[in-house]
Amino acid sequence: MGEWSEYFEDFPEENPANWANVQFIHSNSEEAITIAHAKKLQNLLKNRVATEQTKLDAEICQIIQKHSKR
């Protein structure tokens, strides 16, 4: 038997990545492209939020250090 990727090429309905909300979506379909684009945008947004949160956390730490009693 070949590699898993070869198997999924022959039987795309067996690939769990091709299922969304219990519905089969062929990996080359327009719907799959739209879903992939939405996931990419969602990941970009999550990364942006994480970056901003890290900056805010650092700023909060500086404020706490500045105003804490020594």
C-alpha positions in Angstrom: 0.0 0.0 0.0 1.2 3.5 -0.8 1.4 6.6 1.4 -1.7 8.0 3.1 -1.5 11.1 0.8 -1.9 8.8 -2.2 -4.8 7.0 -0.6 -6.6 10.4 0.0 -6.0 11.4 -3.6 -7.9 8.4 -4.7 -10.5 8.6 -2.0 -10.9 12.2 -0.9 -14.1 11.4 1.0 -12.0 9.4 3.4 -9.8 12.4 4.4 -11.2 14.0 7.6 -9.9 17.3 6.4 -12.5 17.3 3.6 -15.4 17.2 6.0 -17.0 20.3 7.5 -20.2 20.2 9.6 -20.8 16.5 8.7 -20.8 17.4 5.0 -18.2 16.2 2.5 -16.5 19.1 0.7 -14.2 18.2 -2.2 -10.8 19.8 -1.7 -10.8 21.4 -5.1 -14.3 22.9 -4.8 -15.1 26.6 -4.5 -16.6 26.0 -1.1 -13.3 24.4 0.1 -11.3 27.4 -1.2 -13.7 29.7 0.6 -13.4 27.8 3.9 -9.6 27.7 3.6 -9.5 31.5 3.0 -11.8 32.0 6.0 -9.5 29.8 8.2 -6.5 31.8 7.0 -8.1 35.1 7.9 -9.2 33.7 11.3 -5.6 32.6 12.0 -4.3 36.0 11.0 -6.8 37.7 13.4 -5.9 35.4 16.2 -2.2 36.1 15.7 -2.8 39.8 15.7 -4.9 39.6 18.9 -2.2 37.5 20.5 0.5 40.0 19.6 -1.5 42.9 20.9 -2.3 41.0 24.1 1.4 40.4 24.6 2.2 44.1 24.3 -0.6 44.9 26.7 0.6 42.4 29.2 4.1 43.9 29.1 2.7 47.4 29.6 0.6 46.2 32.6 3.7 44.6 34.1 5.6 47.9 33.7 2.8 49.8 35.4 2.6 47.4 38.3 6.4 47.6 38.8 6.3 51.3 38.7 3.6 51.7 41.3 4.4 48.8 43.6 5.9 49.5 47.0 9.4 48.4 47.4 
